């Protein structure tokens, strides 16, 4: 029996969002100076978690973000430009997820319309509910 990846599998490893790396380890793993990591945190380019004592704790996702920031700055982009690129990438991810959700809703509605028994699904949007009825 094979366990699927995820929290129930002890071999799956930590979640990419789990803040586990102290600043010195994060700096070593990304090739950046710890002071650079502090600056990026202060500017809001990366938002590491905090320990009980207030120390920064970086997740795997934070390390990826730090590498992106380092690459973009090495290519000549200023920190404000990097901030804008990161904002736009996050917006693209959110919109992509919304497109996938809407595609699933559309496919469900299409399937319901093409079936001989017209049990149309209810479509929910924030703040409203649309219910389809047989005509």
Secondary structure as UniProt FT lines:
FT   TURN            7..8
FT   TURN            10..11
FT   TURN            16..17
FT   STRAND          21..22
FT   HELIX           23..30
FT   HELIX           34..42
FT   TURN            43..44
FT   STRAND          49..50
FT   TURN            52..53
FT   STRAND          56..58
FT   HELIX           60..74
FT   TURN            75..76
FT   HELIX           79..114
FT   STRAND          123..125
FT   TURN            126..127
FT   STRAND          128..130
//
